[in-house]
């Protein structure tokens, strides 16, 4: 569909989901890389979509 921000493995929710938002990727601490390789959880963006609130 030509999405510009496809869901990443580390995302807990698709972009635009109410109550969810971007947060630093816990796998790479927001660096986008792990041991010199692109972080698979955030695809190298350093950010993942996680739920907000709810406790
Ligand atoms: Zn990452």
mmCIF file of the protein (N, C-alpha, C, O) and its ligand, coordinates in Angstrom:
data_MODEL
# 
_entry.id   MODEL 
# 
loop_
_entity.id 
_entity.type 
_entity.pdbx_number_of_molecules 
1 polymer     1 
2 non-polymer 1 
# 
_entity_poly.entity_id                      1 
_entity_poly.type                           'polypeptide(L)' 
_entity_poly.nstd_linkage                   no 
_entity_poly.nstd_monomer                   no 
_entity_poly.pdbx_seq_one_letter_code       
;(UNK)(UNK)(UNK)(UNK)(UNK)(UNK)(UNK)(UNK)(UNK)(UNK)(UNK)(UNK)(UNK)(UNK)(UNK)(UNK)
(UNK)(UNK)(UNK)(UNK)(UNK)(UNK)(UNK)(UNK)(UNK)(UNK)(UNK)(UNK)(UNK)(UNK)(UNK)(UNK)
(UNK)(UNK)(UNK)(UNK)(UNK)(UNK)(UNK)(UNK)(UNK)(UNK)(UNK)(UNK)(UNK)(UNK)(UNK)(UNK)
(UNK)(UNK)(UNK)(UNK)(UNK)(UNK)(UNK)
;
_entity_poly.pdbx_seq_one_letter_code_can   XXXXXXXXXXXXXXXXXXXXXXXXXXXXXXXXXXXXXXXXXXXXXXXXXXXXXXX 
_entity_poly.pdbx_strand_id                 A 
# 
loop_
_entity_poly_seq.entity_id 
_entity_poly_seq.num 
_entity_poly_seq.mon_id 
_entity_poly_seq.hetero 
1 1  UNK n 
1 2  UNK n 
1 3  UNK n 
1 4  UNK n 
1 5  UNK n 
1 6  UNK n 
1 7  UNK n 
1 8  UNK n 
1 9  UNK n 
1 10 UNK n 
1 11 UNK n 
1 12 UNK n 
1 13 UNK n 
1 14 UNK n 
1 15 UNK n 
1 16 UNK n 
1 17 UNK n 
1 18 UNK n 
1 19 UNK n 
1 20 UNK n 
1 21 UNK n 
1 22 UNK n 
1 23 UNK n 
1 24 UNK n 
1 25 UNK n 
1 26 UNK n 
1 27 UNK n 
1 28 UNK n 
1 29 UNK n 
1 30 UNK n 
1 31 UNK n 
1 32 UNK n 
1 33 UNK n 
1 34 UNK n 
1 35 UNK n 
1 36 UNK n 
1 37 UNK n 
1 38 UNK n 
1 39 UNK n 
1 40 UNK n 
1 41 UNK n 
1 42 UNK n 
1 43 UNK n 
1 44 UNK n 
1 45 UNK n 
1 46 UNK n 
1 47 UNK n 
1 48 UNK n 
1 49 UNK n 
1 50 UNK n 
1 51 UNK n 
1 52 UNK n 
1 53 UNK n 
1 54 UNK n 
1 55 UNK n 
# 
loop_
_struct_asym.id 
_struct_asym.entity_id 
A 1 
B 2 
# 
loop_
_chem_comp.id 
_chem_comp.type 
_chem_comp.mon_nstd_flag 
UNK 'L-peptide linking' . 
ZN  non-polymer         . 
# 
_pdbx_entity_nonpoly.entity_id   2 
_pdbx_entity_nonpoly.name        ? 
_pdbx_entity_nonpoly.comp_id     ZN 
# 
_pdbx_nonpoly_scheme.asym_id         B 
_pdbx_nonpoly_scheme.entity_id       2 
_pdbx_nonpoly_scheme.mon_id          ZN 
_pdbx_nonpoly_scheme.ndb_seq_num     1 
_pdbx_nonpoly_scheme.pdb_seq_num     101 
_pdbx_nonpoly_scheme.auth_seq_num    101 
_pdbx_nonpoly_scheme.pdb_mon_id      ZN 
_pdbx_nonpoly_scheme.auth_mon_id     ZN 
_pdbx_nonpoly_scheme.pdb_strand_id   A 
_pdbx_nonpoly_scheme.pdb_ins_code    . 
# 
loop_
_atom_site.group_PDB 
_atom_site.id 
_atom_site.type_symbol 
_atom_site.label_atom_id 
_atom_site.label_alt_id 
_atom_site.label_comp_id 
_atom_site.label_asym_id 
_atom_site.label_entity_id 
_atom_site.label_seq_id 
_atom_site.pdbx_PDB_ins_code 
_atom_site.Cartn_x 
_atom_site.Cartn_y 
_atom_site.Cartn_z 
_atom_site.occupancy 
_atom_site.B_iso_or_equiv 
_atom_site.pdbx_formal_charge 
_atom_site.auth_seq_id 
_atom_site.auth_comp_id 
_atom_site.auth_asym_id 
_atom_site.auth_atom_id 
_atom_site.pdbx_PDB_model_num 
ATOM   1   N  N  . UNK A 1 1  ? 0.831  -1.215 0.000  1.00 0.00 ? 1   UNK A N  1 
ATOM   2   C  CA . UNK A 1 1  ? 0.000  0.000  0.000  1.00 0.00 ? 1   UNK A CA 1 
ATOM   3   C  C  . UNK A 1 1  ? 0.863  1.261  0.000  1.00 0.00 ? 1   UNK A C  1 
ATOM   4   O  O  . UNK A 1 1  ? 0.338  2.375  -0.034 1.00 0.00 ? 1   UNK A O  1 
ATOM   5   N  N  . UNK A 1 2  ? 2.181  1.087  0.038  1.00 0.00 ? 2   UNK A N  1 
ATOM   6   C  CA . UNK A 1 2  ? 3.065  2.225  0.009  1.00 0.00 ? 2   UNK A CA 1 
ATOM   7   C  C  . UNK A 1 2  ? 3.114  2.989  1.322  1.00 0.00 ? 2   UNK A C  1 
ATOM   8   O  O  . UNK A 1 2  ? 3.307  4.205  1.334  1.00 0.00 ? 2   UNK A O  1 
ATOM   9   N  N  . UNK A 1 3  ? 2.943  2.285  2.407  1.00 0.00 ? 3   UNK A N  1 
ATOM   10  C  CA . UNK A 1 3  ? 2.998  2.937  3.705  1.00 0.00 ? 3   UNK A CA 1 
ATOM   11  C  C  . UNK A 1 3  ? 4.386  3.515  3.939  1.00 0.00 ? 3   UNK A C  1 
ATOM   12  O  O  . UNK A 1 3  ? 5.402  2.903  3.608  1.00 0.00 ? 3   UNK A O  1 
ATOM   13  N  N  . UNK A 1 4  ? 4.400  4.689  4.510  1.00 0.00 ? 4   UNK A N  1 
ATOM   14  C  CA . UNK A 1 4  ? 5.687  5.337  4.760  1.00 0.00 ? 4   UNK A CA 1 
ATOM   15  C  C  . UNK A 1 4  ? 6.264  4.949  6.109  1.00 0.00 ? 4   UNK A C  1 
ATOM   16  O  O  . UNK A 1 4  ? 7.455  5.131  6.362  1.00 0.00 ? 4   UNK A O  1 
ATOM   17  N  N  . UNK A 1 5  ? 5.420  4.418  6.964  1.00 0.00 ? 5   UNK A N  1 
ATOM   18  C  CA . UNK A 1 5  ? 5.881  4.036  8.293  1.00 0.00 ? 5   UNK A CA 1 
ATOM   19  C  C  . UNK A 1 5  ? 5.287  2.684  8.664  1.00 0.00 ? 5   UNK A C  1 
ATOM   20  O  O  . UNK A 1 5  ? 4.407  2.597  9.520  1.00 0.00 ? 5   UNK A O  1 
ATOM   21  N  N  . UNK A 1 6  ? 5.770  1.639  8.017  1.00 0.00 ? 6   UNK A N  1 
ATOM   22  C  CA . UNK A 1 6  ? 5.223  0.306  8.257  1.00 0.00 ? 6   UNK A CA 1 
ATOM   23  C  C  . UNK A 1 6  ? 5.450  -0.156 9.688  1.00 0.00 ? 6   UNK A C  1 
ATOM   24  O  O  . UNK A 1 6  ? 6.400  0.255  10.355 1.00 0.00 ? 6   UNK A O  1 
ATOM   25  N  N  . UNK A 1 7  ? 4.572  -1.002 10.127 1.00 0.00 ? 7   UNK A N  1 
ATOM   26  C  CA . UNK A 1 7  ? 4.710  -1.529 11.477 1.00 0.00 ? 7   UNK A CA 1 
ATOM   27  C  C  . UNK A 1 7  ? 6.006  -2.312 11.610 1.00 0.00 ? 7   UNK A C  1 
ATOM   28  O  O  . UNK A 1 7  ? 6.386  -3.073 10.721 1.00 0.00 ? 7   UNK A O  1 
ATOM   29  N  N  . UNK A 1 8  ? 6.664  -2.113 12.720 1.00 0.00 ? 8   UNK A N  1 
ATOM   30  C  CA . UNK A 1 8  ? 7.935  -2.763 12.972 1.00 0.00 ? 8   UNK A CA 1 
ATOM   31  C  C  . UNK A 1 8  ? 7.748  -3.881 14.000 1.00 0.00 ? 8   UNK A C  1 
ATOM   32  O  O  . UNK A 1 8  ? 6.784  -3.874 14.765 1.00 0.00 ? 8   UNK A O  1 
ATOM   33  N  N  . UNK A 1 9  ? 8.667  -4.830 14.011 1.00 0.00 ? 9   UNK A N  1 
ATOM   34  C  CA . UNK A 1 9  ? 8.543  -5.959 14.955 1.00 0.00 ? 9   UNK A CA 1 
ATOM   35  C  C  . UNK A 1 9  ? 8.396  -5.503 16.400 1.00 0.00 ? 9   UNK A C  1 
ATOM   36  O  O  . UNK A 1 9  ? 7.725  -6.160 17.197 1.00 0.00 ? 9   UNK A O  1 
ATOM   37  N  N  . UNK A 1 10 ? 9.016  -4.388 16.736 1.00 0.00 ? 10  UNK A N  1 
ATOM   38  C  CA . UNK A 1 10 ? 8.973  -3.915 18.113 1.00 0.00 ? 10  UNK A CA 1 
ATOM   39  C  C  . UNK A 1 10 ? 7.738  -3.117 18.438 1.00 0.00 ? 10  UNK A C  1 
ATOM   40  O  O  . UNK A 1 10 ? 7.512  -2.753 19.592 1.00 0.00 ? 10  UNK A O  1 
ATOM   41  N  N  . UNK A 1 11 ? 6.932  -2.839 17.424 1.00 0.00 ? 11  UNK A N  1 
ATOM   42  C  CA . UNK A 1 11 ? 5.722  -2.061 17.670 1.00 0.00 ? 11  UNK A CA 1 
ATOM   43  C  C  . UNK A 1 11 ? 4.677  -2.887 18.397 1.00 0.00 ? 11  UNK A C  1 
ATOM   44  O  O  . UNK A 1 11 ? 4.457  -4.058 18.088 1.00 0.00 ? 11  UNK A O  1 
ATOM   45  N  N  . UNK A 1 12 ? 4.037  -2.251 19.369 1.00 0.00 ? 12  UNK A N  1 
ATOM   46  C  CA . UNK A 1 12 ? 2.956  -2.927 20.069 1.00 0.00 ? 12  UNK A CA 1 
ATOM   47  C  C  . UNK A 1 12 ? 1.621  -2.563 19.444 1.00 0.00 ? 12  UNK A C  1 
ATOM   48  O  O  . UNK A 1 12 ? 0.614  -3.224 19.697 1.00 0.00 ? 12  UNK A O  1 
ATOM   49  N  N  . UNK A 1 13 ? 1.607  -1.516 18.631 1.00 0.00 ? 13  UNK A N  1 
ATOM   50  C  CA . UNK A 1 13 ? 0.379  -1.063 17.991 1.00 0.00 ? 13  UNK A CA 1 
ATOM   51  C  C  . UNK A 1 13 ? 0.736  -0.338 16.699 1.00 0.00 ? 13  UNK A C  1 
ATOM   52  O  O  . UNK A 1 13 ? 1.813  0.249  16.599 1.00 0.00 ? 13  UNK A O  1 
ATOM   53  N  N  . UNK A 1 14 ? -0.145 -0.372 15.720 1.00 0.00 ? 14  UNK A N  1 
ATOM   54  C  CA . UNK A 1 14 ? 0.102  0.334  14.471 1.00 0.00 ? 14  UNK A CA 1 
ATOM   55  C  C  . UNK A 1 14 ? 0.102  1.843  14.704 1.00 0.00 ? 14  UNK A C  1 
ATOM   56  O  O  . UNK A 1 14 ? -0.562 2.340  15.613 1.00 0.00 ? 14  UNK A O  1 
ATOM   57  N  N  . UNK A 1 15 ? 0.860  2.569  13.868 1.00 0.00 ? 15  UNK A N  1 
ATOM   58  C  CA . UNK A 1 15 ? 0.853  4.026  13.981 1.00 0.00 ? 15  UNK A CA 1 
ATOM   59  C  C  . UNK A 1 15 ? -0.560 4.589  13.880 1.00 0.00 ? 15  UNK A C  1 
ATOM   60  O  O  . UNK A 1 15 ? -1.354 4.136  13.055 1.00 0.00 ? 15  UNK A O  1 
ATOM   61  N  N  . UNK A 1 16 ? -0.870 5.561  14.703 1.00 0.00 ? 16  UNK A N  1 
ATOM   62  C  CA . UNK A 1 16 ? -2.180 6.188  14.667 1.00 0.00 ? 16  UNK A CA 1 
ATOM   63  C  C  . UNK A 1 16 ? -3.160 5.565  15.633 1.00 0.00 ? 16  UNK A C  1 
ATOM   64  O  O  . UNK A 1 16 ? -4.282 6.049  15.781 1.00 0.00 ? 16  UNK A O  1 
ATOM   65  N  N  . UNK A 1 17 ? -2.744 4.485  16.301 1.00 0.00 ? 17  UNK A N  1 
ATOM   66  C  CA . UNK A 1 17 ? -3.640 3.849  17.266 1.00 0.00 ? 17  UNK A CA 1 
ATOM   67  C  C  . UNK A 1 17 ? -3.866 4.759  18.478 1.00 0.00 ? 17  UNK A C  1 
ATOM   68  O  O  . UNK A 1 17 ? -2.913 5.216  19.110 1.00 0.00 ? 17  UNK A O  1 
ATOM   69  N  N  . UNK A 1 18 ? -5.130 5.012  18.789 1.00 0.00 ? 18  UNK A N  1 
ATOM   70  C  CA . UNK A 1 18 ? -5.429 5.837  19.974 1.00 0.00 ? 18  UNK A CA 1 
ATOM   71  C  C  . UNK A 1 18 ? -4.823 5.236  21.239 1.00 0.00 ? 18  UNK A C  1 
ATOM   72  O  O  . UNK A 1 18 ? -4.979 4.044  21.501 1.00 0.00 ? 18  UNK A O  1 
ATOM   73  N  N  . UNK A 1 19 ? -4.146 6.046  22.007 1.00 0.00 ? 19  UNK A N  1 
ATOM   74  C  CA . UNK A 1 19 ? -3.560 5.564  23.244 1.00 0.00 ? 19  UNK A CA 1 
ATOM   75  C  C  . UNK A 1 19 ? -2.178 4.987  23.074 1.00 0.00 ? 19  UNK A C  1 
ATOM   76  O  O  . UNK A 1 19 ? -1.550 4.550  24.038 1.00 0.00 ? 19  UNK A O  1 
ATOM   77  N  N  . UNK A 1 20 ? -1.700 4.988  21.823 1.00 0.00 ? 20  UNK A N  1 
ATOM   78  C  CA . UNK A 1 20 ? -0.348 4.485  21.592 1.00 0.00 ? 20  UNK A CA 1 
ATOM   79  C  C  . UNK A 1 20 ? 0.512  5.597  21.002 1.00 0.00 ? 20  UNK A C  1 
ATOM   80  O  O  . UNK A 1 20 ? 0.007  6.527  20.373 1.00 0.00 ? 20  UNK A O  1 
ATOM   81  N  N  . UNK A 1 21 ? 1.796  5.485  21.213 1.00 0.00 ? 21  UNK A N  1 
ATOM   82  C  CA . UNK A 1 21 ? 2.681  6.519  20.691 1.00 0.00 ? 21  UNK A CA 1 
ATOM   83  C  C  . UNK A 1 21 ? 4.104  6.020  20.581 1.00 0.00 ? 21  UNK A C  1 
ATOM   84  O  O  . UNK A 1 21 ? 4.440  4.925  21.031 1.00 0.00 ? 21  UNK A O  1 
ATOM   85  N  N  . UNK A 1 22 ? 4.933  6.851  19.970 1.00 0.00 ? 22  UNK A N  1 
ATOM   86  C  CA . UNK A 1 22 ? 6.326  6.464  19.779 1.00 0.00 ? 22  UNK A CA 1 
ATOM   87  C  C  . UNK A 1 22 ? 7.088  6.549  21.089 1.00 0.00 ? 22  UNK A C  1 
ATOM   88  O  O  . UNK A 1 22 ? 6.912  7.478  21.877 1.00 0.00 ? 22  UNK A O  1 
ATOM   89  N  N  . UNK A 1 23 ? 7.930  5.563  21.297 1.00 0.00 ? 23  UNK A N  1 
ATOM   90  C  CA . UNK A 1 23 ? 8.820  5.579  22.443 1.00 0.00 ? 23  UNK A CA 1 
ATOM   91  C  C  . UNK A 1 23 ? 10.176 5.050  22.008 1.00 0.00 ? 23  UNK A C  1 
ATOM   92  O  O  . UNK A 1 23 ? 10.298 4.406  20.965 1.00 0.00 ? 23  UNK A O  1 
ATOM   93  N  N  . UNK A 1 24 ? 11.180 5.322  22.806 1.00 0.00 ? 24  UNK A N  1 
ATOM   94  C  CA . UNK A 1 24 ? 12.498 4.793  22.498 1.00 0.00 ? 24  UNK A CA 1 
ATOM   95  C  C  . UNK A 1 24 ? 12.457 3.278  22.472 1.00 0.00 ? 24  UNK A C  1 
ATOM   96  O  O  . UNK A 1 24 ? 11.855 2.643  23.338 1.00 0.00 ? 24  UNK A O  1 
ATOM   97  N  N  . UNK A 1 25 ? 13.098 2.716  21.481 1.00 0.00 ? 25  UNK A N  1 
ATOM   98  C  CA . UNK A 1 25 ? 13.156 1.266  21.370 1.00 0.00 ? 25  UNK A CA 1 
ATOM   99  C  C  . UNK A 1 25 ? 13.950 0.691  22.538 1.00 0.00 ? 25  UNK A C  1 
ATOM   100 O  O  . UNK A 1 25 ? 15.107 1.057  22.741 1.00 0.00 ? 25  UNK A O  1 
ATOM   101 N  N  . UNK A 1 26 ? 13.335 -0.207 23.309 1.00 0.00 ? 26  UNK A N  1 
ATOM   102 C  CA . UNK A 1 26 ? 14.016 -0.768 24.466 1.00 0.00 ? 26  UNK A CA 1 
ATOM   103 C  C  . UNK A 1 26 ? 15.128 -1.735 24.084 1.00 0.00 ? 26  UNK A C  1 
ATOM   104 O  O  . UNK A 1 26 ? 16.021 -2.024 24.880 1.00 0.00 ? 26  UNK A O  1 
ATOM   105 N  N  . UNK A 1 27 ? 15.058 -2.230 22.850 1.00 0.00 ? 27  UNK A N  1 
ATOM   106 C  CA . UNK A 1 27 ? 16.049 -3.215 22.415 1.00 0.00 ? 27  UNK A CA 1 
ATOM   107 C  C  . UNK A 1 27 ? 17.395 -2.560 22.124 1.00 0.00 ? 27  UNK A C  1 
ATOM   108 O  O  . UNK A 1 27 ? 18.449 -3.148 22.365 1.00 0.00 ? 27  UNK A O  1 
ATOM   109 N  N  . UNK A 1 28 ? 17.346 -1.330 21.600 1.00 0.00 ? 28  UNK A N  1 
ATOM   110 C  CA . UNK A 1 28 ? 18.592 -0.656 21.222 1.00 0.00 ? 28  UNK A CA 1 
ATOM   111 C  C  . UNK A 1 28 ? 18.745 0.670  21.951 1.00 0.00 ? 28  UNK A C  1 
ATOM   112 O  O  . UNK A 1 28 ? 19.664 1.440  21.670 1.00 0.00 ? 28  UNK A O  1 
ATOM   113 N  N  . UNK A 1 29 ? 17.847 0.932  22.883 1.00 0.00 ? 29  UNK A N  1 
ATOM   114 C  CA . UNK A 1 29 ? 17.884 2.165  23.656 1.00 0.00 ? 29  UNK A CA 1 
ATOM   115 C  C  . UNK A 1 29 ? 17.809 3.406  22.776 1.00 0.00 ? 29  UNK A C  1 
ATOM   116 O  O  . UNK A 1 29 ? 18.339 4.461  23.126 1.00 0.00 ? 29  UNK A O  1 
ATOM   117 N  N  . UNK A 1 30 ? 17.147 3.270  21.630 1.00 0.00 ? 30  UNK A N  1 
ATOM   118 C  CA . UNK A 1 30 ? 16.939 4.425  20.767 1.00 0.00 ? 30  UNK A CA 1 
ATOM   119 C  C  . UNK A 1 30 ? 18.084 4.701  19.813 1.00 0.00 ? 30  UNK A C  1 
ATOM   120 O  O  . UNK A 1 30 ? 18.054 5.688  19.078 1.00 0.00 ? 30  UNK A O  1 
ATOM   121 N  N  . UNK A 1 31 ? 19.086 3.848  19.812 1.00 0.00 ? 31  UNK A N  1 
ATOM   122 C  CA . UNK A 1 31 ? 20.223 4.077  18.920 1.00 0.00 ? 31  UNK A CA 1 
ATOM   123 C  C  . UNK A 1 31 ? 19.947 3.562  17.509 1.00 0.00 ? 31  UNK A C  1 
ATOM   124 O  O  . UNK A 1 31 ? 20.555 4.021  16.543 1.00 0.00 ? 31  UNK A O  1 
ATOM   125 N  N  . UNK A 1 32 ? 19.041 2.623  17.402 1.00 0.00 ? 32  UNK A N  1 
ATOM   126 C  CA . UNK A 1 32 ? 18.730 2.046  16.098 1.00 0.00 ? 32  UNK A CA 1 
ATOM   127 C  C  . UNK A 1 32 ? 19.696 0.952  15.696 1.00 0.00 ? 32  UNK A C  1 
ATOM   128 O  O  . UNK A 1 32 ? 19.549 0.338  14.639 1.00 0.00 ? 32  UNK A O  1 
ATOM   129 N  N  . UNK A 1 33 ? 20.672 0.712  16.531 1.00 0.00 ? 33  UNK A N  1 
ATOM   130 C  CA . UNK A 1 33 ? 21.647 -0.323 16.198 1.00 0.00 ? 33  UNK A CA 1 
ATOM   131 C  C  . UNK A 1 33 ? 21.951 -1.184 17.412 1.00 0.00 ? 33  UNK A C  1 
ATOM   132 O  O  . UNK A 1 33 ? 21.943 -0.717 18.551 1.00 0.00 ? 33  UNK A O  1 
ATOM   133 N  N  . UNK A 1 34 ? 22.217 -2.438 17.140 1.00 0.00 ? 34  UNK A N  1 
ATOM   134 C  CA . UNK A 1 34 ? 22.639 -3.353 18.192 1.00 0.00 ? 34  UNK A CA 1 
ATOM   135 C  C  . UNK A 1 34 ? 23.930 -4.021 17.741 1.00 0.00 ? 34  UNK A C  1 
ATOM   136 O  O  . UNK A 1 34 ? 23.957 -4.719 16.728 1.00 0.00 ? 34  UNK A O  1 
ATOM   137 N  N  . UNK A 1 35 ? 24.992 -3.802 18.496 1.00 0.00 ? 35  UNK A N  1 
ATOM   138 C  CA . UNK A 1 35 ? 26.288 -4.387 18.145 1.00 0.00 ? 35  UNK A CA 1 
ATOM   139 C  C  . UNK A 1 35 ? 26.693 -4.042 16.710 1.00 0.00 ? 35  UNK A C  1 
ATOM   140 O  O  . UNK A 1 35 ? 27.316 -4.854 16.025 1.00 0.00 ? 35  UNK A O  1 
ATOM   141 N  N  . UNK A 1 36 ? 26.341 -2.848 16.265 1.00 0.00 ? 36  UNK A N  1 
ATOM   142 C  CA . UNK A 1 36 ? 26.766 -2.408 14.942 1.00 0.00 ? 36  UNK A CA 1 
ATOM   143 C  C  . UNK A 1 36 ? 25.820 -2.784 13.821 1.00 0.00 ? 36  UNK A C  1 
ATOM   144 O  O  . UNK A 1 36 ? 26.005 -2.368 12.677 1.00 0.00 ? 36  UNK A O  1 
ATOM   145 N  N  . UNK A 1 37 ? 24.802 -3.575 14.150 1.00 0.00 ? 37  UNK A N  1 
ATOM   146 C  CA . UNK A 1 37 ? 23.835 -3.970 13.128 1.00 0.00 ? 37  UNK A CA 1 
ATOM   147 C  C  . UNK A 1 37 ? 22.507 -3.240 13.357 1.00 0.00 ? 37  UNK A C  1 
ATOM   148 O  O  . UNK A 1 37 ? 22.195 -2.822 14.472 1.00 0.00 ? 37  UNK A O  1 
ATOM   149 N  N  . UNK A 1 38 ? 21.744 -3.099 12.289 1.00 0.00 ? 38  UNK A N  1 
ATOM   150 C  CA . UNK A 1 38 ? 20.443 -2.453 12.403 1.00 0.00 ? 38  UNK A CA 1 
ATOM   151 C  C  . UNK A 1 38 ? 19.557 -3.213 13.371 1.00 0.00 ? 38  UNK A C  1 
ATOM   152 O  O  . UNK A 1 38 ? 19.416 -4.432 13.276 1.00 0.00 ? 38  UNK A O  1 
ATOM   153 N  N  . UNK A 1 39 ? 18.966 -2.492 14.293 1.00 0.00 ? 39  UNK A N  1 
ATOM   154 C  CA . UNK A 1 39 ? 18.087 -3.115 15.270 1.00 0.00 ? 39  UNK A CA 1 
ATOM   155 C  C  . UNK A 1 39 ? 16.847 -3.675 14.579 1.00 0.00 ? 39  UNK A C  1 
ATOM   156 O  O  . UNK A 1 39 ? 16.139 -2.942 13.888 1.00 0.00 ? 39  UNK A O  1 
ATOM   157 N  N  . UNK A 1 40 ? 16.578 -4.968 14.760 1.00 0.00 ? 40  UNK A N  1 
ATOM   158 C  CA . UNK A 1 40 ? 15.427 -5.583 14.095 1.00 0.00 ? 40  UNK A CA 1 
ATOM   159 C  C  . UNK A 1 40 ? 14.096 -5.174 14.704 1.00 0.00 ? 40  UNK A C  1 
ATOM   160 O  O  . UNK A 1 40 ? 13.055 -5.279 14.055 1.00 0.00 ? 40  UNK A O  1 
ATOM   161 N  N  . UNK A 1 41 ? 14.123 -4.718 15.921 1.00 0.00 ? 41  UNK A N  1 
ATOM   162 C  CA . UNK A 1 41 ? 12.869 -4.378 16.596 1.00 0.00 ? 41  UNK A CA 1 
ATOM   163 C  C  . UNK A 1 41 ? 12.291 -3.073 16.068 1.00 0.00 ? 41  UNK A C  1 
ATOM   164 O  O  . UNK A 1 41 ? 11.075 -2.933 15.938 1.00 0.00 ? 41  UNK A O  1 
ATOM   165 N  N  . UNK A 1 42 ? 13.166 -2.118 15.763 1.00 0.00 ? 42  UNK A N  1 
ATOM   166 C  CA . UNK A 1 42 ? 12.691 -0.804 15.327 1.00 0.00 ? 42  UNK A CA 1 
ATOM   167 C  C  . UNK A 1 42 ? 13.138 -0.493 13.903 1.00 0.00 ? 42  UNK A C  1 
ATOM   168 O  O  . UNK A 1 42 ? 12.938 0.619  13.414 1.00 0.00 ? 42  UNK A O  1 
ATOM   169 N  N  . UNK A 1 43 ? 13.735 -1.467 13.245 1.00 0.00 ? 43  UNK A N  1 
ATOM   170 C  CA . UNK A 1 43 ? 14.211 -1.290 11.875 1.00 0.00 ? 43  UNK A CA 1 
ATOM   171 C  C  . UNK A 1 43 ? 15.212 -0.147 11.770 1.00 0.00 ? 43  UNK A C  1 
ATOM   172 O  O  . UNK A 1 43 ? 15.325 0.500  10.729 1.00 0.00 ? 43  UNK A O  1 
ATOM   173 N  N  . UNK A 1 44 ? 15.926 0.091  12.844 1.00 0.00 ? 44  UNK A N  1 
ATOM   174 C  CA . UNK A 1 44 ? 16.951 1.116  12.799 1.00 0.00 ? 44  UNK A CA 1 
ATOM   175 C  C  . UNK A 1 44 ? 16.449 2.526  13.055 1.00 0.00 ? 44  UNK A C  1 
ATOM   176 O  O  . UNK A 1 44 ? 17.211 3.488  12.955 1.00 0.00 ? 44  UNK A O  1 
ATOM   177 N  N  . UNK A 1 45 ? 15.170 2.653  13.384 1.00 0.00 ? 45  UNK A N  1 
ATOM   178 C  CA . UNK A 1 45 ? 14.626 3.983  13.625 1.00 0.00 ? 45  UNK A CA 1 
ATOM   179 C  C  . UNK A 1 45 ? 14.880 4.440  15.057 1.00 0.00 ? 45  UNK A C  1 
ATOM   180 O  O  . UNK A 1 45 ? 14.862 5.635  15.351 1.00 0.00 ? 45  UNK A O  1 
ATOM   181 N  N  . UNK A 1 46 ? 15.116 3.482  15.936 1.00 0.00 ? 46  UNK A N  1 
ATOM   182 C  CA . UNK A 1 46 ? 15.345 3.834  17.330 1.00 0.00 ? 46  UNK A CA 1 
ATOM   183 C  C  . UNK A 1 46 ? 14.058 4.070  18.095 1.00 0.00 ? 46  UNK A C  1 
ATOM   184 O  O  . UNK A 1 46 ? 14.074 4.382  19.286 1.00 0.00 ? 46  UNK A O  1 
ATOM   185 N  N  . UNK A 1 47 ? 12.944 3.918  17.396 1.00 0.00 ? 47  UNK A N  1 
ATOM   186 C  CA . UNK A 1 47 ? 11.664 4.161  18.061 1.00 0.00 ? 47  UNK A CA 1 
ATOM   187 C  C  . UNK A 1 47 ? 10.673 3.053  17.733 1.00 0.00 ? 47  UNK A C  1 
ATOM   188 O  O  . UNK A 1 47 ? 10.692 2.492  16.638 1.00 0.00 ? 47  UNK A O  1 
ATOM   189 N  N  . UNK A 1 48 ? 9.815  2.748  18.687 1.00 0.00 ? 48  UNK A N  1 
ATOM   190 C  CA . UNK A 1 48 ? 8.764  1.778  18.464 1.00 0.00 ? 48  UNK A CA 1 
ATOM   191 C  C  . UNK A 1 48 ? 7.452  2.342  18.989 1.00 0.00 ? 48  UNK A C  1 
ATOM   192 O  O  . UNK A 1 48 ? 7.449  3.244  19.826 1.00 0.00 ? 48  UNK A O  1 
ATOM   193 N  N  . UNK A 1 49 ? 6.348  1.815  18.501 1.00 0.00 ? 49  UNK A N  1 
ATOM   194 C  CA . UNK A 1 49 ? 5.040  2.269  18.963 1.00 0.00 ? 49  UNK A CA 1 
ATOM   195 C  C  . UNK A 1 49 ? 4.610  1.411  20.147 1.00 0.00 ? 49  UNK A C  1 
ATOM   196 O  O  . UNK A 1 49 ? 4.485  0.192  20.030 1.00 0.00 ? 49  UNK A O  1 
ATOM   197 N  N  . UNK A 1 50 ? 4.386  2.056  21.280 1.00 0.00 ? 50  UNK A N  1 
ATOM   198 C  CA . UNK A 1 50 ? 3.959  1.320  22.447 1.00 0.00 ? 50  UNK A CA 1 
ATOM   199 C  C  . UNK A 1 50 ? 2.700  1.944  23.030 1.00 0.00 ? 50  UNK A C  1 
ATOM   200 O  O  . UNK A 1 50 ? 2.411  3.119  22.804 1.00 0.00 ? 50  UNK A O  1 
ATOM   201 N  N  . UNK A 1 51 ? 1.976  1.164  23.762 1.00 0.00 ? 51  UNK A N  1 
ATOM   202 C  CA . UNK A 1 51 ? 0.755  1.663  24.382 1.00 0.00 ? 51  UNK A CA 1 
ATOM   203 C  C  . UNK A 1 51 ? 1.071  2.667  25.472 1.00 0.00 ? 51  UNK A C  1 
ATOM   204 O  O  . UNK A 1 51 ? 2.105  2.577  26.134 1.00 0.00 ? 51  UNK A O  1 
ATOM   205 N  N  . UNK A 1 52 ? 0.179  3.621  25.652 1.00 0.00 ? 52  UNK A N  1 
ATOM   206 C  CA . UNK A 1 52 ? 0.353  4.641  26.673 1.00 0.00 ? 52  UNK A CA 1 
ATOM   207 C  C  . UNK A 1 52 ? -0.837 4.582  27.628 1.00 0.00 ? 52  UNK A C  1 
ATOM   208 O  O  . UNK A 1 52 ? -1.979 4.404  27.203 1.00 0.00 ? 52  UNK A O  1 
ATOM   209 N  N  . UNK A 1 53 ? -0.563 4.728  28.887 1.00 0.00 ? 53  UNK A N  1 
ATOM   210 C  CA . UNK A 1 53 ? -1.630 4.745  29.871 1.00 0.00 ? 53  UNK A CA 1 
ATOM   211 C  C  . UNK A 1 53 ? -2.118 3.343  30.193 1.00 0.00 ? 53  UNK A C  1 
ATOM   212 O  O  . UNK A 1 53 ? -1.483 2.350  29.835 1.00 0.00 ? 53  UNK A O  1 
ATOM   213 N  N  . UNK A 1 54 ? -3.232 3.279  30.859 1.00 0.00 ? 54  UNK A N  1 
ATOM   214 C  CA . UNK A 1 54 ? -3.790 1.987  31.230 1.00 0.00 ? 54  UNK A CA 1 
ATOM   215 C  C  . UNK A 1 54 ? -3.161 1.455  32.506 1.00 0.00 ? 54  UNK A C  1 
ATOM   216 O  O  . UNK A 1 54 ? -3.369 0.299  32.874 1.00 0.00 ? 54  UNK A O  1 
ATOM   217 N  N  . UNK A 1 55 ? -2.410 2.283  33.162 1.00 0.00 ? 55  UNK A N  1 
ATOM   218 C  CA . UNK A 1 55 ? -1.871 1.857  34.425 1.00 0.00 ? 55  UNK A CA 1 
ATOM   219 C  C  . UNK A 1 55 ? -0.372 2.020  34.470 1.00 0.00 ? 55  UNK A C  1 
ATOM   220 O  O  . UNK A 1 55 ? 0.254  1.703  35.482 1.00 0.00 ? 55  UNK A O  1 
HETATM 221 ZN ZN . ZN  B 2 .  ? 15.692 -0.650 18.212 1.00 0.00 ? 101 ZN  A ZN 1 
# 
